[in-house]
């Protein structure tokens, strides 16, 4: 590496300190060699240090692993991506019978199923927890028709994980070990707390550095976000997607664009099968991020350069930390310029906001959009509904126009800007795209 190991150990510590991150682990595959660094503490109360073999919750980065499990079964002829899910799981159904008949594994892996994506239902610690979760999906509503839009869907990945169980005959946790961990020799990748506790494990902290009161998510949402791993294991998993053979015969099939995003400002312009897809400075970028209760993960892969970067943290201003880290790393390693995060323009943009105001709603969330006091911008207020009351927190964002349909807002002066995109379809339907979700306008 150009700047050397000591330089990046120092920069990791400095970037973590500047973003209020209690502890961080960084793994890099570059130039055909692995590199690892760690800084800070696993727990602010105990002061236990982060080591390169410490385990962090990788959250939704787990979805790339689940997509890989499904693709392994597809390559072996056990399922087809465009076969109805109900043909694979006879007891699967959602509230809309037409959606039940139409949903395929491809819809699940590309977040285009349209079903309520945030069913965080605890169905217990038993080996039947995914089966019971899928039975509970019978009450899930459609946010939009199957295949009509992209909207981040945790529920769909749990269903995908249950398909893996049904076709392998073992629990998702065991299938993960047999399909991926053991073939790749991953010794520090686990899903159950009793296994994670055998290693040094991080606990989550909020943005102010306080330890969170709950350690992890319920087992029932495992395929959507329950893997705990050291950074080097995540890098090894991603590296196996760079060439045919270590896992998949055709890993590039996961990178093929499946859907173009209406809001391309949250991490990617398109979505593949499990991967978010983008292009930075002329280079293809595969990525995924993950957020659990006070822990955050980011995985970036540049196939053309053969480089993998994994950053795991346990609190603080994670988005700020991640963006600064990858920006510095890729500039130093490859001279690649990472696009700046979307922010307000230098001068005010005049927009007719009348057609944008109103109520947008999906299962679990109601969004009220009103004109700002001066009439030049918008105010967005999100309120959790139904099962998410008490789990998700209300938010209010004052939005600044970037163009006629794109706005940015942030919760406070120190946070990063969130992008909000308003979409009007040719048939008159309207959607609000924010935080990966598509929310239809209801009035």
C-alpha positions in Angstrom: 0.0 0.0 0.0 1.2 3.5 -0.9 0.7 5.1 2.5 1.6 2.1 4.6 0.0 0.1 7.3 0.9 2.6 10.1 -0.7 5.4 8.2 -4.0 3.7 7.8 -4.0 2.5 11.5 -3.6 6.2 12.4 -6.2 7.4 9.9 -8.8 4.8 11.0 -8.4 6.0 14.6 -8.6 9.6 13.7 -11.7 9.2 11.5 -13.5 7.2 14.2 -12.7 9.8 16.8 -13.9 12.6 14.6 -17.2 10.8 13.9 -17.8 9.8 17.5 -17.4 6.1 16.7 -16.5 4.0 19.8 -14.9 1.2 17.9 -14.2 0.2 14.3 -12.7 -2.7 12.3 -11.4 -2.3 8.8 -10.5 -5.1 6.3 -9.1 -4.5 2.8 -8.3 -6.8 -0.1 -6.0 -4.9 -2.3 -3.2 -5.9 -4.7 -3.9 -9.6 -4.1 -3.2 -9.2 -0.3 -5.3 -8.8 2.8 -4.9 -5.9 5.3 -6.6 -5.4 8.6 -6.9 -2.7 11.2 -8.9 -2.0 14.4 -9.4 0.9 16.8 -11.4 1.9 19.8 -13.5 -0.2 22.2 -16.1 -2.9 21.9 -18.1 -1.5 24.9 -17.7 2.0 26.2 -18.5 0.7 29.7 -15.9 -2.0 29.9 -13.2 -0.5 27.7 -12.6 -3.9 26.0 -10.5 -3.1 22.9 -11.5 -3.8 19.4 -9.2 -6.4 17.7 -9.1 -7.4 14.1 -10.8 -10.7 15.0 -13.6 -9.0 17.0 -17.1 -9.7 15.8 -19.6 -7.0 14.8 -23.2 -7.2 13.6 -23.1 -6.7 9.9 -26.9 -6.1 9.6 -28.3 -6.0 6.1 -25.0 -6.9 4.5 -26.4 -10.3 5.5 -28.7 -10.0 2.5 -25.9 -10.5 0.1 -25.1 -13.8 1.8 -28.8 -14.8 1.6 -28.9 -13.9 -2.1 -25.8 -15.9 -2.6 -27.4 -18.9 -0.9 -30.4 -18.6 -3.2 -28.2 -18.4 -6.3 -26.2 -21.4 -5.2 -29.5 -23.4 -5.2 -30.5 -21.9 -8.6 -27.2 -22.9 -10.1 -27.8 -26.4 -8.9 -31.2 -26.5 -10.5 -33.1 -26.6 -7.1 -35.1 -23.5 -8.0 -35.7 -21.0 -10.8 -35.6 -17.2 -10.0 -38.9 -16.6 -12.0 -40.9 -19.5 -10.5 -43.6 -18.3 -8.0 -42.4 -18.5 -4.4 -45.6 -20.3 -3.6 -44.5 -23.2 -5.8 -41.4 -23.5 -3.6 -43.1 -22.8 -0.3 -46.6 -24.2 -0.4 -47.6 -22.5 2.9 -46.5 -19.0 1.7 -49.0 -16.3 1.0 -49.6 -12.6 1.6 -53.0 -10.8 2.0 -53.4 -10.2 -1.8 -54.0 -13.5 -3.6 -52.8 -12.1 -6.9 -49.6 -11.0 -5.3 -49.2 -14.4 -3.7 -49.4 -16.0 -7.2 -47.1 -13.5 -8.8 -44.2 -13.2 -6.4 -41.0 -14.8 -7.4 -37.5 -15.2 -5.8 -36.3 -12.5 -8.2 -38.8 -10.0 -6.8 -37.6 -10.9 -3.3 -33.9 -10.4 -4.1 -34.4 -7.2 -6.0 -36.8 -5.6 -3.4 -39.6 -5.3 -6.0 -42.2 -7.5 -4.3 -44.3 -4.6 -3.1 -45.1 -6.3 0.2 -44.8 -4.6 3.6 -41.0 -4.7 4.1 -40.7 -4.0 7.8 -42.3 -6.9 9.6 -39.9 -7.2 12.6 -41.8 -10.0 14.2 -40.2 -12.1 17.0 -41.3 -15.7 16.5 -39.0 -17.1 19.2 -35.6 -18.8 19.3 -36.7 -22.2 18.0 -35.5 -23.8 14.8 -39.1 -23.2 13.5 -38.8 -19.4 13.8 -38.6 -18.7 10.0 -41.5 -21.0 9.3 -43.6 -19.2 11.8 -42.5 -15.8 10.4 -43.5 -16.9 6.9 -46.9 -18.0 8.2 -47.4 -14.5 9.7 -46.8 -13.0 6.2 -50.3 -14.0 5.4 -51.4 -10.7 6.8 -48.8 -8.6 4.9 -50.3 -5.8 2.7 -49.1 -4.6 -0.7 -47.5 -1.2 -0.7 -47.7 -1.3 -4.5 -48.3 -4.0 -7.2 -45.7 -6.7 -7.6 -42.8 -5.5 -9.7 -44.1 -1.9 -9.9 -41.2 -0.3 -7.9 -38.2 -0.9 -5.8 -38.7 -0.6 -2.1 -36.3 -2.0 0.5 -37.9 -5.1 1.9 -36.6 -7.0 5.0 -39.6 -9.3 4.9 -38.8 -10.5 1.5 -35.3 -11.7 2.5 -36.7 -13.6 5.5 -39.0 -15.4 3.0 -35.9 -16.1 0.8 -34.1 -17.5 3.8 -37.1 -19.8 4.5 -36.9 -21.0 0.9 -33.2 -22.0 1.6 -34.4 -23.9 4.6 -37.1 -25.7 2.7 -34.8 -26.8 -0.1 -31.8 -27.8 2.0 -33.7 -29.4 4.8 -31.7 -27.6 7.5 -32.1 -24.3 9.4 -31.0 -21.1 7.6 -28.1 -20.8 10.2 -26.8 -24.3 9.4 -27.3 -23.8 5.7 -25.2 -20.6 5.8 -22.4 -22.5 7.4 -22.6 -25.5 5.0 -23.1 -23.4 1.8 -20.7 -20.5 2.5 -18.8 -20.4 5.7 -17.2 -23.9 5.6 -16.3 -23.9 1.9 -14.6 -20.5 2.4 -13.0 -21.4 5.7 -14.7 -18.6 7.6 -14.1 -19.2 11.3 -15.4 -15.9 12.7 -18.9 -15.7 11.1 -21.9 -16.7 13.3 -25.6 -16.0 13.7 -26.6 -17.1 17.2 -25.6 -15.2 20.3 -24.3 -18.4 22.1 -21.8 -18.7 19.2 -20.9 -15.0 19.0 -20.2 -14.9 22.8 -17.3 -17.3 22.3 -15.4 -14.4 20.6 -14.9 -10.7 21.4 -18.1 -9.1 20.3 -19.1 -5.5 19.9 -22.2 -3.9 21.5 -24.1 -1.1 19.9 -23.9 2.6 20.9 -26.0 5.5 19.9 -24.7 8.7 18.1 -23.8 10.2 21.5 -21.7 7.1 22.5 -24.2 5.6 25.0 -24.5 1.8 25.1 -27.9 0.7 23.6 -30.2 -1.3 25.9 -30.8 -4.2 23.5 -27.9 -6.2 21.9 -29.4 -7.7 18.8 -32.4 -8.5 16.6 -34.7 -11.6 16.9 -33.6 -14.8 15.3 -36.7 -14.7 13.0 -35.2 -11.9 10.9 -31.9 -13.7 10.5 -31.7 -13.9 6.6 -32.3 -10.1 6.5 -29.7 -9.0 9.0 -28.4 -11.3 11.7 -24.8 -12.3 10.7 -22.0 -11.3 13.1 -18.5 -11.5 11.7 -15.0 -10.1 11.8 -14.2 -7.7 9.0 -11.7 -10.1 7.3 -14.4 -12.8 7.0 -16.7 -10.4 5.2 -13.9 -9.4 2.9 -13.2 -13.0 2.1 -16.8 -13.6 1.3 -16.9 -10.7 -1.0 -13.6 -11.7 -2.6 -15.2 -15.0 -3.5 -17.6 -13.0 -5.8 -14.7 -11.7 -7.9 -14.0 -14.9 -9.8 -16.0 -18.0 -10.7 -15.4 -21.0 -8.6 -14.9 -20.3 -4.9 -18.7 -20.2 -4.3 -20.7 -19.6 -7.5 -20.1 -20.7 -11.1 -21.2 -17.3 -12.3 -21.0 -14.7 -9.5 -21.3 -11.9 -12.0 -24.9 -12.9 -12.5 -25.6 -11.2 -9.1 -24.1 -7.9 -10.5 -26.4 -7.6 -13.5 -28.8 -4.6 -13.2 -32.3 -5.7 -12.4 -34.0 -2.4 -11.6 -33.1 1.3 -11.8 -33.7 3.3 -8.7 -35.9 6.4 -8.7 -33.7 7.8 -5.8 -30.1 7.1 -6.8 -28.7 9.1 -4.0 -28.7 6.6 -1.2 -25.9 4.2 -2.2 -26.5 3.0 -5.7 -28.2 3.8 -9.1 -29.4 0.3 -9.7 -30.1 -3.0 -7.9 -28.8 -6.4 -8.8 -29.5 -9.7 -7.1 -28.6 -8.8 -3.5 -26.1 -6.1 -4.5 -26.5 -2.3 -4.8 -24.9 -1.2 -8.1 -23.2 2.1 -8.9 -20.3 3.6 -10.9 -17.6 5.8 -9.4 -15.2 7.6 -11.6 -15.8 5.0 -14.4 -15.4 2.0 -12.2 -18.2 -0.5 -11.3 -19.0 -0.6 -7.6 -20.9 -3.3 -5.8 -22.0 -2.4 -2.3 -24.3 -3.0 0.7 -24.6 -1.3 4.1 -26.2 -2.6 7.2 -27.6 -1.1 10.4 -28.8 -2.9 13.5 -29.3 -1.6 17.0 -26.3 0.8 17.3 -24.0 -1.1 15.0 -23.3 -0.3 11.3 -21.5 -2.1 8.5 -20.4 -1.2 5.0 -19.1 -3.4 2.2 -17.7 -2.1 -1.1 -16.4 -4.2 -4.0 -14.7 -2.8 -7.2 -14.6 -5.9 -9.5 -12.5 -4.2 -12.2 -9.8 -3.3 -9.7 -10.0 -6.4 -7.6 -10.5 -4.4 -4.4 -12.7 -5.1 -1.4 -13.3 -2.8 1.5 -15.2 -3.7 4.7 -15.8 -1.2 7.6 -17.6 -2.3 10.8 -18.5 0.2 13.6 -20.5 0.1 16.8 -22.0 3.5 17.0 -21.4 7.2 16.3 -22.1 9.1 13.1 -21.6 6.0 11.0 -22.7 7.5 7.6 -20.2 10.3 7.9 -17.4 7.9 9.0 -18.1 5.5 6.1 -18.1 8.1 3.4 -14.9 9.8 4.6 -13.2 6.4 5.0 -14.0 5.1 1.5 -13.3 8.5 -0.1 -9.8 8.6 1.4 -9.0 4.9 0.7 -10.0 4.8 -2.9 -8.3 8.1 -3.7 -5.0 6.8 -2.2 -5.2 3.3 -3.6 -6.6 3.9 -7.1 -7.0 7.6 -7.6 -10.7 7.0 -7.8 -12.9 9.9 -6.8 -16.0 8.9 -4.8 -19.0 11.1 -5.5 -19.8 13.6 -2.9 -22.9 13.1 -0.9 -25.9 15.0 -2.2 -26.3 18.4 -0.5 -28.2 21.6 -1.0 -27.2 23.6 -4.1 -25.1 26.8 -3.8 -28.2 29.0 -4.6 -31.9 28.5 -4.0 -34.0 26.5 -6.5 -37.5 27.6 -7.2 -40.0 24.7 -7.2 -43.7 24.4 -7.4 -44.4 22.3 -4.3 -48.2 22.2 -4.6 -48.3 18.9 -6.4 -45.8 17.3 -3.9 -47.6 18.0 -0.7 -50.0 15.5 0.9 -50.1 12.2 2.7 -48.0 9.3 1.6 -48.5 5.9 3.3 -47.3 2.4 3.4 -47.7 -0.4 6.0 -45.9 0.8 9.2 -45.3 4.4 8.1 -47.4 7.6 7.4 -45.6 10.5 5.8 -47.0 14.0 5.8 -45.5 16.5 3.4 -46.4 20.2 3.8 -45.1 23.4 2.4 -42.5 25.2 4.6 -43.5 28.4 6.2 -41.8 30.5 3.5 -43.4 28.4 0.7 -40.0 27.8 -0.9 -39.4 24.3 0.5 -41.1 21.3 2.1 -41.4 19.8 5.6 -41.5 16.0 5.8 -42.9 14.3 8.9 -42.7 10.5 9.3 -44.8 8.7 11.9 -44.6 5.0 12.5 -47.9 3.1 12.5 -49.1 -0.4 13.4 -46.5 -2.8 14.6 -43.7 -0.2 14.2 -45.2 2.1 16.9 -42.6 2.1 19.7 -39.9 0.6 17.5 -39.3 3.3 14.9 -39.1 6.9 15.9 -40.9 9.8 14.4 -38.8 12.2 12.3 -39.2 15.7 10.9 -37.0 17.0 8.1 -37.1 20.4 6.6 -36.4 19.8 2.9 -34.3 22.0 0.5 -34.9 21.7 -3.2 -32.1 20.4 -5.4 -34.2 20.3 -8.5 -38.0 20.0 -9.3 -38.3 16.5 -7.8 -35.2 16.0 -5.6 -34.9 17.4 -2.1 -32.4 17.0 0.8 -33.0 17.4 4.5 -31.2 16.5 7.8 -32.3 16.0 11.4 -29.7 18.4 12.8 -26.7 20.5 11.7 -24.2 17.7 12.4 -25.9 14.9 10.5 -25.6 13.9 6.9 -28.2 15.0 4.3 -31.0 12.6 3.4 -32.2 12.6 -0.2 -36.0 12.6 -0.9 -37.2 12.1 -4.5 -40.8 12.6 -5.6 -42.0 10.5 -8.6 -45.1 11.0 -10.8 -45.9 8.1 -13.1 -47.5 8.6 -16.5 -50.7 7.2 -15.2 -50.8 9.8 -12.4 -49.7 7.7 -9.5 -47.2 9.4 -7.2 -44.4 7.9 -5.0 -42.1 9.4 -2.4 -38.7 7.7 -2.4 -36.8 8.0 0.9 -34.5 5.8 3.0 -34.7 3.1 0.3 -38.5 2.8 0.6 -41.1 3.7 -2.0 -44.3 5.2 -0.4 -47.3 5.9 -2.5 -49.3 9.1 -2.2 -52.8 8.4 -0.8 -54.2 11.9 -0.7 
